[in-house]
Amino acid sequence: MCGIVGYVGERGAQDLIYKGLARLEYRGYDSAGIAALKKEGEAFTTKVIKAPGKLKELKQYWGQIDFPSTYAIGHTRWATHGEANQVNAHPHRAESITLVHNGIIENHHEIREQLLKQGVKLHSETDSELFGHLVLAERKKGLGLLEAVRLAFSQIHGASAFVVMDEKLPGTMVVARNGSPLVVGLGKGENFVASDVPAILDSTRTIYYLEDNELAEITKQAVKVIDRNGKTVSFRTVEIDWDLDSIDKQGYPHYMLKEILEQPRALSDTLSAWLDLAHGKFRLDSAVHSKRSSGDAKIIRHEDLIEAFSKATMVNIVACGTAAHAGFYGAQILEKWAKIPTRAELASEFRYREPVLRNTDVGLVVSQSGETADTLAAVKLMKQNGMKVFAICNVRDSSIPRECDAVFYTNAGIEVGVASTKAFTTQMALFSVLAGALSSAKGEISADQEKVWVECLGHLPEVTRHYLEDYSSVQKIAQKYATKKGFLFLGRGVYFPVALEGALKLKEIAYVHAEGYSAGELKHGPIAMVEPDMLVLAIAPQGEGLLHSKSVSNIEEVKARKGTLLSLGAEKDAQLQKISETYLKVPSLSFPDLLPILATLPLQLFSYYMAVEKGTEVDQPRNLAKSVTVE
Ligand code: AGP
């Protein structure tokens, strides 16, 4: 988390930094700050402004840095150590040194004690400030800035990225990266550094993705990269060939609503690359090797992917949050249809539980941002065990794709709302493509079944568009239930991940207590909570089959205990409709295992309107960040 931007060149640095930070606010919005160097006579002094809250809060202090400067750094924070107030906001100072930091210094207790014993006066509660004093101590020994930062960097543990400047050395930034993303942007007579490419894409497309344990010294004329041992690294830049999507709200009150309603387009853009509609076939020839510093993006052959997955002794799907819920859905359909042993789990658990991993297993990670720290660590763990690792990801060339063997990109477009919506449904759609392609290649489904599946996916964007036409009707339902004490989402089979996702979304943006459960688990505990003031949201759109009738029996048990029932069911499911206080119809599909995608839509809208009702910050809910780059 946290966004970093730095600039050195000829142009007005403060505006460039502010604009860059605005593109990084998804990484945290607890506080923001900018430091710019001001020439006073022959010397330079550092002027810092910072403010708790959103980036725009900085504007009230703008007058303090409104002078000509061509050298500045900035930061938008997601608080880890120390509350989100002005003192703890970055940049931090240690005499002539100023720095911004993204990450966690794990040995900060020891360093703090050591510095306090030396009589160093610390101002903030942050771990980041400590690093400035480590650099300063090295500078006082007469070392250059790059060497001082390198030695300070060797004293800290944990994932971090730093940008450091020293007013005694105007025009030189030193940056260091281990585990937290950092890119260097190269321009003509100017250079940049940022946590992510969009922050600087208006100014340059020539990028070097710093690798872990690399440092760089950046001036307006040159960039020098070294490794942790001080050895010069000959680095290779890449040219960014994508553009930023529009991040305009287009008249909608919130990005989240815009992104919910964009799902027909997002699904269409995602699916069109993977379906041969003319022949009713899946095709997997759109997966790519991601762009790494060492090479260019390359298409992977359909046959190679089929072989990698079909031979897998186990497919390990690993992800966090909403992406993990998509993974839980993916595991069910991959195993059910392609008959490949598959498990899905949370990256934060997976990386530490010492799983048995064989080099014949395959990894498949899911991430909207491509930056999630736990998911990235899971990729590295699987790679260390000799596994091939693939990613389903939305953000091009982000850290996770760059570590994986190939990427299946969801073309959902930029997702601004912290609550993930279109990323989730496009991830589920891609899992469906993968399961379909593999089951067809392995002969688990007939050509006719494949055709039905492909056609159903092909029609999905249109069905979704039609289904969302009446989206505002969900507002009345949210208003009706807004004061309920608790919310229990129930689903079985492929609807269980939808129940988990429905509950997560509601907690995340409406700040109410919600749980997602398998309906079959109801009587193993949660049924005790059922009472009229608990809204039970039952997700059972498939109107037939054994599992459906079992789900309906579970839902009947809620009714028998005077629970208030809001059900999502098939148009003709009279039984479910009869027992429900409110009934939302889900259209039928010729391939029913795609219904979870449709069932997700009213739940997203329900959370959205609940949040509107509660008056929360829908797009930037409290305590959260869009990209979780610390564990
Ligand atoms: C979703 O609404 C959440 N904001 C969160 O759970 C998110 O899905 C999770 O942090 C994983 O992010 P990623 O997809 O970018 O890896």
Residues whose N, C-alpha, C, O or C-beta is under 5 A from the ligand:
A	BS01	AGP	C320 G321 T322 A323 V366 S367 Q368 S369 G370 T372 V418 A419 S420 A625 K626 V628
